[in-house]
Amino acid sequence: MLEENKWTFRRADKQFSLEKWQKTIDLMTDLFSAPAGFIVHKTDDVYRIIVSSEQQENPYDAGAELSADDNIFCKKVLRDMAPLYVDHASQDSQWDDSPLVKDGFESYLGVPISWPSGDPFGTFCVMDFKQTHYQPSFLELIEQLRDMVEDDLALLDNFTQMREIAMLDSLTNIYNRRAIDLLCQHKLNISKRLGFDISCLFIDINSFKPLNDTYGHEVGDLALICLADTMKECLRETDIIGRLGGDEFIALLQVQPGDCIDSIADKLNTTFQVNLEKRGIPVTSLSIGSGVIAQPKENFAELLKRADEDMYEKKQASKAAR
Ligand SMILES: Nc1nc2c(ncn2[C@@H]2O[C@H](COP(=O)(O)OP(=O)(O)OP(=O)(O)O)[C@@H](O)[C@H]2O)c(=O)[nH]1
């Protein structure tokens, strides 16, 4: 049985299929004539079964969790990062308080699964309600199957890294234009469904060209990085922040009751100037335009255009005032 809901690996990634892992576990339990086999993922405080073999006698479904405080076989495998074979657990006093032994399991053969970095991912294991007498070749077999799972993890790791690289602006490490278009439209769709308000801030650095021309491109780059960091500092994790290109940035805010967009914009502007000064970069200000999603049918491109126009008006007004 697969754990479809909570598991962080989404089959939408297409590169990776939990069904393949399910087939591997089912095949392994068949070959071992065992009633239960698992792929277990270790998180901070629990051991979570992410794939569980499909025999009726198997008491644990995918999604079941065992506490990291419990005396369980997988914990020892990951502590030693070595295979473990327990052929007759009730004859070995170290497992007396194990909840698995209390559930009737007598035999365990498991191997550690690692991420490509070498960090522990979890375990690949087969369990039986009776004493077993596995040949050494059984361990070899389970290690071979584990290697297939590790190959998938390496693929997934590469894919995740590549996707992140493709979505991030290489200078500021916030979302790039392509990611912004995708993520913001998605957020608008969700906001319509869940009924929360969205506001878009269009942010442009004032007098950026003179800053570049006077102090050099590297100083300009530092100012861009400083703005990205300021946005991360001032906005919420649920907000989407990105760089559209040049000195133009955007934030898509999930508006909460009591939020005042003008105060958020003022805070961004003030904090940016303070941060520039702290970093020894010549101080300049921001022009920030905004748009609040008005009609349910409006799409992200239209919202962005309104925020851009508002920013342009504010910039012209501030230039006229100087
Ligand atoms: N340092 C640096 N400069 C960049 C980058 N991308 C674009 N620019 C420069 O950013 C400047 C943006 O020009 P403008 O928007 O006209 O600059 P501005 O002086 O802020 O004009 P106003 O918005 O009217 O205040 C141009 O000089 C670009 O060459 C970058 O990645 N790094």
The ligand as an SDF file (V2000), in Angstrom:
LIG
                    3D

 32 34  0  0  0  0  0  0  0  0999 V2000
   24.2280   45.9720  -11.7880 N   0  0  0  0  0  0  0  0  0  0  0  0
   23.2550   45.5150  -12.5730 C   0  0  0  0  0  0  0  0  0  0  0  0
   22.5930   46.3740  -13.3610 N   0  0  0  0  0  0  0  0  0  0  0  0
   21.5970   45.9060  -14.1230 C   0  0  0  0  0  0  0  0  0  0  0  0
   21.2410   44.5500  -14.1280 C   0  0  0  0  0  0  0  0  0  0  0  0
   20.1880   44.3830  -14.9840 N   0  0  0  0  0  0  0  0  0  0  0  0
   19.9200   45.6160  -15.4840 C   0  0  0  0  0  0  0  0  0  0  0  0
   20.7590   46.5400  -14.9740 N   0  0  0  0  0  0  0  0  0  0  0  0
   20.7900   47.9820  -15.2360 C   0  0  0  0  0  0  0  0  0  0  0  0
   19.7110   48.5810  -14.5430 O   0  0  0  0  0  0  0  0  0  0  0  0
   19.4470   49.8680  -15.1290 C   0  0  0  0  0  0  0  0  0  0  0  0
   17.9470   50.0500  -15.1240 C   0  0  0  0  0  0  0  0  0  0  0  0
   17.6420   51.1960  -15.8130 O   0  0  0  0  0  0  0  0  0  0  0  0
   16.4810   52.1910  -15.3590 P   0  0  0  0  0  0  0  0  0  0  0  0
   15.3150   51.4090  -14.8770 O   0  0  0  0  0  0  0  0  0  0  0  0
   16.2790   53.1780  -16.4510 O   0  0  0  0  0  0  0  0  0  0  0  0
   17.1980   52.8990  -14.1550 O   0  0  0  0  0  0  0  0  0  0  0  0
   16.8000   54.0220  -13.1640 P   0  0  0  0  0  0  0  0  0  0  0  0
   17.9630   54.9270  -13.1170 O   0  0  0  0  0  0  0  0  0  0  0  0
   16.4140   53.3460  -11.8820 O   0  0  0  0  0  0  0  0  0  0  0  0
   15.5780   54.8240  -13.7110 O   0  0  0  0  0  0  0  0  0  0  0  0
   14.2670   55.1630  -12.8960 P   0  0  0  0  0  0  0  0  0  0  0  0
   13.5830   53.8610  -12.6960 O   0  0  0  0  0  0  0  0  0  0  0  0
   13.5140   56.1140  -13.7800 O   0  0  0  0  0  0  0  0  0  0  0  0
   14.6770   55.7840  -11.6010 O   0  0  0  0  0  0  0  0  0  0  0  0
   20.1210   49.8350  -16.4970 C   0  0  0  0  0  0  0  0  0  0  0  0
   21.2260   50.6840  -16.4600 O   0  0  0  0  0  0  0  0  0  0  0  0
   20.6050   48.3760  -16.6830 C   0  0  0  0  0  0  0  0  0  0  0  0
   21.8040   48.2810  -17.3840 O   0  0  0  0  0  0  0  0  0  0  0  0
   21.9830   43.6480  -13.2890 C   0  0  0  0  0  0  0  0  0  0  0  0
   21.7410   42.4440  -13.2210 O   0  0  0  0  0  0  0  0  0  0  0  0
   22.9760   44.1750  -12.5340 N   0  0  0  0  0  0  0  0  0  0  0  0
  1  2  1  0
  2  3  2  0
  2 32  1  0
  3  4  1  0
  4  5  2  0
  4  8  1  0
  5  6  1  0
  5 30  1  0
  6  7  2  0
  7  8  1  0
  8  9  1  0
  9 10  1  0
  9 28  1  0
 10 11  1  0
 11 12  1  0
 11 26  1  0
 12 13  1  0
 13 14  1  0
 14 15  2  0
 14 16  1  0
 14 17  1  0
 17 18  1  0
 18 19  2  0
 18 20  1  0
 18 21  1  0
 21 22  1  0
 22 23  2  0
 22 24  1  0
 22 25  1  0
 26 27  1  0
 26 28  1  0
 28 29  1  0
 30 31  2  0
 30 32  1  0
M  END
$$$$
